[in-house]
Amino acid sequence: MNTHHQIQDAIRTLSSAFAPLDCHILAARNGSFSFTLVNQAGIAQHSQRLYPGQYSGQHLEKVIAQTKQSLVA
């Protein structure tokens, strides 16, 4: 699977994991991308940049778990 498909899969996974928050993807380039979680009022709740080693398999699950922790803190 090439990087583009991995990024697309990661975006779908992030969007599903953080619903009902909107997951906005920014600055996708050089194999990395930024995502920002936005609530219904349009206020950013979390923003993070992911690099190639972070958006596949267990690494992405770890990012999701850490992000969920930061959202409730």
Buried (B, 14 or more C-beta within 10 A) or exposed (E): EEEEEBBEBBBEBBBEBBEEBBBEBEEBEEBBBBBBBBEEEEEEBBEBEBEEEBBBEEBBEEBBEEBEEEEEE
